[in-house]
Amino acid sequence: MTVDHEQADVAFHDHPDGDVLFTFPVEAFGYDPEESFVEWSGGYLTEDTAIVTLGGESQDEEEWFRHHLVDVRTGTLRGEFIVEASDPYELVPLGDGSWLTGGPDDDPVRWSRAPQPHPAAPAFPYERRQP
């Protein structure tokens, strides 16, 4: 997974040769490319699911960011990943279905998805895991 130097898109690559499998421009996520960009943060939630972070600035000059899920097997967008985070770099996906965010006193908190009743269920709720 790489982010374009201009932050206009994110690309996913084949391993080990590095060939680009597919690319998503900012507008694929539903945002205006003149007002939004792909953040340098994000990563793999699992080997088949990536988190892509997009950001921008609102009309009242407030910075915003959103996390989105990508199915890397099929090259499809799976929607927004709702996580409480104070900045675009606070969410750290760990690759095993869990992720870290900041907690009280800046200690990391590990989270994972709660069991889902149906594969089409949204990407929440979450359960907090104690270290």
Secondary structure, DSSP 8 states (H G I E B T S, - for coil): -EE-TTSSEEEEE-TTT--EEEEEEGGGGT--TTTEEEEEEEEESSSSEEEEEEEEE-TTS-EEEEEEEEETTTTEEEEE-----SSTTS-EE-SSSEEEEE-GGG-EEEEEE---SSTTS-S--EEEE--
